[in-house]
Structure formats: structure tokens, C-alpha cells
Amino acid sequence: MSNGNDISLYKNNSNIPKLITIPKLHQMKKEGIPIVSLTAYDYSMGKEMDQAGVDVILIGDSLGCVIQGKQNTLSVSLENIIYHTKIVSNGIKRALLVADLPFSCSYSVEKVIESSVSLLSKAGAAAVKLEIPSNSELHLKMLRELNSLSIPVFAHIGLTPQSVHSLGGYQVQGNSKSKRTAEELLDLAIQIEKCGASAVVLECVPKDLVKQITDSLKIPTIGIGAGIHCDGQILVVNIF
């Protein structure tokens, strides 16, 4: 990534935060400091992002598309996520490492808990990301149970790629044409915070709705294709 040259998000490397934690992210929201997030899949990517001052590094199930060449993320296994999380963690000293919970692990509360424990205890993640396609009692219970075990959760709403078939494709959510209305997404975000999520990831949501959600929550919002009103942004680096 650096071609031998130092890269940094900070003019002075001494200004890079020493350690990113969940409380630190909440403090950044309060102080209006943008949260910088990127995906990584190997040691070198993780190390350079960490040294550059990236705050949150996600091991995304997007690896199914950008690493494995699949059409969607549905076939990514827990073993895939554990493997990539382990090798990325070897290069990280300060960034918060978040691991995706793949589709195959999200069908029951028990499986979500078991998978999350493995990602933290075996792979080196500090938090998990869970797609929340609706405010069903099942998904809210998943959040509550993980919170009760002190497992930090980034709750992913809006366009949730694991729901690509039921959504009819990769489409903006929260407008007049989408399956998920603005009112539903705002209510879902509020419920997610009440259930103990540490942050909310908003994907492909209109910017005005994003501002409303961000202003309504105490926890950070991190956007991907969701405009400028989030507390932070995340990108899948292999796409750019």
C-alpha cells in the first residue's frame, strides 16, 4: 500500500491515538472526531492501516466477493473469517479489530453467541459485526445476549448484503421505493441502541435519514454509501 513511503492520517504520527477501544469511539462521537474504518484481509494490509492511524479495521464477509470471487457474501464460512482475522490481528497494535458474523452463523441466538466467542477468544477480534435485517425479536435477542456477555457489537442495518435475495438486489434502503422504510430504519436504530449495540453501521441509506439516525443515537454511526452525516465512514478497500 505504501510503496516504501510512510502513510498516515495524521500530520504528526505522535498524534495517532495509542489504543482504540469502544469507549474511545464513543468519546470521538461526542467530540465530533470522524471515525476512520477500512476492511482488511491479511497481515500487510492490517499493519499498514494500523500504522496509518485507521481507527477500526473490519474483517468483512465482503472477502467472499473481493478475495474469493463469489457473487455475494452468503457462502463465507466462520472458518474463513477466523483465518483472516487471525492473520490481520498479527499486524495490529492499536486499531479496534472487528470481525463479521457470516450468514451461516446468524440463524440462532446460540450459534451467534458461539461464533462470537470464537472470534474474540480464538481469532483476536475485539468486537463483532452483526447484520440486523429487521427488528424481529430474534435479532434483538441476539444483541441483548451478546451485550450480556460483554461482547461489543457493531449492528449493520439498511442494505444488509446477507439479505440480498429478499431485498431483490443491492438497493438503497429507507426511501419510498425500498423494502425498508425510513421510519422502520429509524425505529430499528433506536431499538438496537437500547439492546446494547456499541455502534451502528448504515449501508446505502439516504443522507437525510442518516442525519436523523445519527442525531438520535448516543452510539456512533459508521456509514458506507450513506452520505456525510455519519460519525465515521468505512470502505471495502479492494473495490477502490
Secondary structure, 3 states (H helix, E strand, C coil): CCCCCCCCCCCCHHHCCCCCCHHHHHHHHHHCCCEEEEECCCHHHHHHHHHHCCCEEEECCCHHHHCCCCCCCCCCCHHHHHHHHHHHHCCCCCCEEEEECCHHHCCCHHHHHHHHHHHHHCCCCCEEEEECCCCCHHHHHHHHHHHHCCCCEEEEEECCHHHHHHHCCCCCCCCCCCCCCHHHHHHHHHHHHHCCCCEEEEECCCHHHHHHHHHHCCCCEEEECCCCCCCEEEECHHHC
